Amino acid sequence: MKYSVSTKQVTIGADEFISRYRDVERIRQFCLQCPGYGKAWNCPPFDFDPRTVSDGFKTVIFIGTIIEFDEETRAACTTPEQATSVGRQAMEEVWKTLLPKMHQMEREVPGSRCFTFRCILCPEGCTRPEGKPCRYPEQMRYSLESIGFDITKAATDLLDIRLDWSTDGSLSKTITLLTALMCP
């Protein structure tokens, strides 16, 4: 499997980012369709208003991390199952380096909060399906979409990235991980 990784980012005022891209009720409808809904602590439903997680910040650094597969890798994926497996493996590899970078950015800006692609703190599985509390509530971070942001529109408008969705089971040319650092 061969791929390259590139990054695009933009800094925008938090009020503008929130007013243009947060639509909690509309985005929640997409979450309801996800097989992971209610199965991880960083996903809805929440026992709090998700708007409160992103309120009170002054700026947002919105980041797109683009995984681009070479043609040989794409051609080698001859079934939807292979494409899914390769895509997931690449995302896992990139995410293992991206998540520590996001946490480092957060540490460097006191009072900031990173919003990540997904939680990988518990390789043995999240405790939520068992009705137990999160093992690492201070380290767990929400994704932008889980708290109601339209990341597809934000990626298009702010980063000039059009998310590449496979419609025929093949491996997409790119997979984009969208994250943010909200700063005081």
Secondary structure as the mmCIF struct_conf table of DSSP 4:
data_model
#
loop_
_struct_conf.conf_type_id
_struct_conf.id
_struct_conf.beg_label_comp_id
_struct_conf.beg_label_asym_id
_struct_conf.beg_label_seq_id
_struct_conf.end_label_comp_id
_struct_conf.end_label_asym_id
_struct_conf.end_label_seq_id
STRN STRN1 TYR A 3 GLY A 13
HELX_RH_AL_P HELX_RH_AL_P1 ALA A 14 TYR A 21
STRN STRN2 ARG A 22 ARG A 22
HELX_RH_AL_P HELX_RH_AL_P2 VAL A 24 LEU A 32
TURN_TY1_P TURN_TY1_P1 GLN A 33 GLN A 33
BEND BEND1 CYS A 34 CYS A 34
TURN_TY1_P TURN_TY1_P2 PRO A 35 GLY A 38
BEND BEND2 LYS A 39 ALA A 40
TURN_TY1_P TURN_TY1_P3 TRP A 41 ASN A 42
BEND BEND3 CYS A 43 PRO A 44
BEND BEND4 ASP A 47 PHE A 48
TURN_TY1_P TURN_TY1_P4 PRO A 50 PRO A 50
HELX_RH_AL_P HELX_RH_AL_P3 ARG A 51 SER A 54
TURN_TY1_P TURN_TY1_P5 ASP A 55 GLY A 56
BEND BEND5 LYS A 58 LYS A 58
STRN STRN3 THR A 59 PHE A 69
HELX_RH_AL_P HELX_RH_AL_P4 GLU A 71 ALA A 76
BEND BEND6 THR A 79 THR A 79
HELX_RH_AL_P HELX_RH_AL_P5 PRO A 80 GLU A 108
BEND BEND7 VAL A 109 VAL A 109
TURN_TY1_P TURN_TY1_P6 PRO A 110 GLY A 111
STRN STRN4 ARG A 113 PHE A 115
BEND BEND8 PHE A 117 PHE A 117
BEND BEND9 LEU A 121 LEU A 121
TURN_TY1_P TURN_TY1_P7 PRO A 123 GLU A 124
BEND BEND10 THR A 127 THR A 127
HELX_RH_3T_P HELX_RH_3T_P1 ARG A 128 GLU A 130
TURN_TY1_P TURN_TY1_P8 GLY A 131 GLY A 131
HELX_LH_PP_P HELX_LH_PP_P1 LYS A 132 CYS A 134
BEND BEND11 ARG A 135 ARG A 135
TURN_TY1_P TURN_TY1_P9 PRO A 137 GLN A 139
TURN_TY1_P TURN_TY1_P10 LEU A 144 LEU A 144
HELX_RH_3T_P HELX_RH_3T_P2 GLU A 145 ILE A 147
TURN_TY1_P TURN_TY1_P11 GLY A 148 GLY A 148
STRN STRN5 PHE A 149 PHE A 149
HELX_RH_AL_P HELX_RH_AL_P6 ILE A 151 LEU A 159
BEND BEND12 THR A 167 SER A 170
HELX_LH_PP_P HELX_LH_PP_P2 LEU A 171 SER A 172
BEND BEND13 LYS A 173 LYS A 173
STRN STRN6 THR A 174 CYS A 183
#
